[in-house]
Amino acid sequence: MNAPKPTPLSQAGDADLAPVRGVCLDIDETLSTHGKLTAEAYAALWSLKAAGYFVVPVTGRPAGWCDHFARFWPVDAVVGENGAFTFFMKNGVRSRIDTPGVSSDPKKGLEKLEEKILARFPHAKWASDQAYREYDLAIDFCEDVPPWPREEVDALVRLCEAEGAHAKVSSIHVNAWFGNYDKRRGLEHWLKSGAPGIAETAQAPTWGEWLFIGDSPNDEPLFASFRFSVGVANLARFLDRLKHPPTWITSKESGAGFAEMAERLIRLKR
């Protein structure tokens, strides 16, 4: 691919970033670091909120985890399972909207896909959070299993796509699902629905006022969709897979890169 390389975030001027009012973010290896949420990264979330930014994780993690994020983290909403739904708090109650295009019977198609995957990759293991998922199948290729070779990950994606599923590579899983949605469409549907979780108390940012930060190929729909897009430094190992890389890239990896981005925005408010 001959896509342009992202520019170092340090080269972004104040005027370049001044329109940003909200931050949407991937979680695994964007906010987290080697599977842990560091004190630095969690503090950066709180600091963004304290500075007046709206914050929305957009993640491949399951519904069970997203319930926790929406309730306990300093966020305005959470888009989960690669765009299948959005959770948010309203009048103290955790609420949700589903994205148009989700499968009415996701289990049926996924069961057949599981059989196909195990026939081709008998060593395949589902992610440890699979029990808490509603719409997708997550195949673990390095979180709790020995890392798969890249060519095996790519072959797994091709198999899923040949069976009619969407398949996206995160930093730890291949997520496969049936339905016409992705991270971008999930976030877009929440905004078009009036941004519940925000709209009751404030005017939500427009699409052009959000910055997105991520780390892997499953974030490409959002890298491609936003004027303000950032990759943490560990995205560099995936850049050859991306037709649409982010505008900027941090100098630090994972949670430290997220904190670097947050500090850059927070300085604009001082």
N, C-alpha and C positions, 0 to 999 in steps of 0.2 A: 504494500500500500504506500502511496505517496502523499498521505495526509500531512498537513502542516504540523510541526511540533509545537506543543504548548510553550508559552513564554513564562519565564520565572515570575512567580507572584510578586517578588520584590521589585519588579519593574513596573507594576501597575501603579499609576498615579492616583492621587486622591480624587481627581475629577473622574477618573475611570470607574471608581467604585462608589462614588457619592450617591447614585440613584438606588443602591441596594437597601431594601427595607426588611427583607426576610431571607433566611438561610434554610435550604433543604439539604439533607445530608444522607449519605449511605451510612451504615453502622459498622459492619465487619471490616476491620483493617482500614477504615476511614476514621471513625470515632474510636474504635477499639485498637489495641496493640497486642498482637500475638494472643488474641482471645481474651484480653482483659481490658476493662474500662479503667484507664488510669485516672489518678486524682487530677492531673493536669487537664486531660480532655473533658472530664466531667465538670471541672471548674470553668472551662471555656464555654460549655453549654449555659451555665448559670450566668456567666459574664455577658454573653450575647443577649440573654433575656433582660438582664439588668440595664444594658445599654439601650434597650428599646427595640431590638430586632425580634421578629417572629421566627420561630424555629419549628421545622417539620422534618423528622426522619422519614426517609423513603427507602424501604429495606426489603430484602428477600426473606427476612425472618418471619416465623409463623404467627398466627393469630394469638396463640397463648402468650407469646413473648410481647406482642404489640399491646395487649391489654395492660401488661405491667408498665411498658414505656409510657402509654397515654396517661396512666394514673399517677406515676411516681416521678417521672422525669420533668424537667422544666421545658416542656414542648407544648405547642398549640394543637397538634394533630400528629398522627402516625399513619403513613401509607405502608401497608404490609403485603407480604407474599408477592412481591414484584408487581404491585399495583392492583391486586384483586379487591381491596377494601381500604377504607380509611377509618380509624378509630379516633375519637376526640371526646373531651369532657364537656358536658353541657348541663348547667345547673347542678353540678356535683355528681352527675351520673355519666358513666362511660357509655357513649353512643357510637353508632357506626353508619356508614353508607357503603354499599357495594358498587363496584364499577360496572357499568354496562359491558356485556360481553363475557362475564364470568360464566362458566359452565353450570347448567342446572343440575347436572349429575356428575360431578368431577371424579368421584371414586371409580365409576365404571370404566372410564377411559384409562385412568391411572393404573388400575389393576392389570389391564392388558399390557400396558407399557412396562410395568414391573417385570412381567414374565419375559418380555422381549429382552429387557436389559440383562436379567440374570442368565438367560440362555447365551448371550454374547459375552457378558462379563460376569462369570460366576463368583468372582471375588467382590462384586459390588456390595456396598453397605449403604442403607438409607441413613440420612443424618439423624443424630441423636434427638433432634427436636421434631422429627417427623410426626410423632403422636399428637402434636399440638397444631398441625397444619390443617387447613380446610380445603384448599384448592390445588395445591401443587405437590410434586414429588421432589424431594431434595436428595441427590446422590452425593455422598461425602467423598471428596477426593483428596482431602488433606487435613481436615479438622481433627478427627478422632481415628484416622486410619493412616497407614504409610502413604506418602504422596504418590499419586499416579503420575506416570510420564505424560508430558504434554500431548503426545500423539494419541494416547488413550483417552484423554479428556476430549480431544477434538473428535475422536471416533464415536464417543458416547453422545456428543451433541448431534452428530450427523445421524445416528440411529434414532434419536428422539424426534428429530425433524422429519425423518423418513416415515415415521409413524403418525405424522400430522400434528405433533406437539410443538409448542414453542420451547426452546431450550436456551438458557442463558448461563454464562459462566461467571460466578462470583469469585472471591478470593479463596473460598473453601468448598463450595458446592456447585454442582450443576443443578439448576432448578428447571423442572419441566412441568408444563401445564397445558391444558386445552382451554381455549377461550381467546377472544380478541381484545387483549389488554396487555399493558406493560407498565413500567414505572411512570413513564410520562403520562399515559392515559389515566392512570389512577390519580395522580396529582392534579391533572387537568380537570377531571370530573369533580373532585372535591372543591376546587376553586369555582367551577361553574355552578356548583350547588350552593354557592354563597359562602364558602369557607366556614362551615359550622365549626365552632370552637374558637373562632376569632370574631366573626361578624357580630356576635351579641354585644361585644364590648368595644370594638374598634373596627376601622376600615382595613380590610385585608390588602396586602400588596397585590398589585396587578402582576400578570405573568412576567412582564419585563422588569419587575422590581425584585425578583428573587435571584439569589446566587445558589448554585448547586455545587456540592463537593463530593467526590467519590473516588473509587480506587480500582475498578475492575470493568470488564467488558459488559456486564449487565447494567452498568450505569450509562452506557453509550446513548440510549434514547434521550436522556436528560442532558448529557454533554452537547448533543446535537440541537437541543431545543432552547437552550438558554444563552443569552448574550453574556451573562456572568456565570462562567463555569470554571471549576478548579479541580485538578487532580492532586491527591497527596503523592509524595515522591515515589512511593512503591508502585504507582500506576505505570512507571516507566517500563516494567517488564511485560506489560500488555499493549504498549503503544503500537506495535506492529500488527495487532489484531483490529485496530480501530480505524474506521473510515472517518469518524467524527470525534477527534480528541477534544479535551477541554481547552479553553482559552489560555489558562494559566496553570502552573504546577508549583507546588510548594518545594522548599529545600529539604524539609524533614518528612519522615515517613509516618503513616498511620495517625495515631492520636496526637503525636507531636506536630504533625503537619496540619491537622485540624485546628489545634491550638494556635499555630502560626497564622492560619487564615483568620481565626476569630480575633486575634490581637490586631491584625491589620484593619479589620472593620471597626473594632472598638476604638481605635485611635481616631477615627473620623468623628466620633461623638465627643471627644474630649475638648 
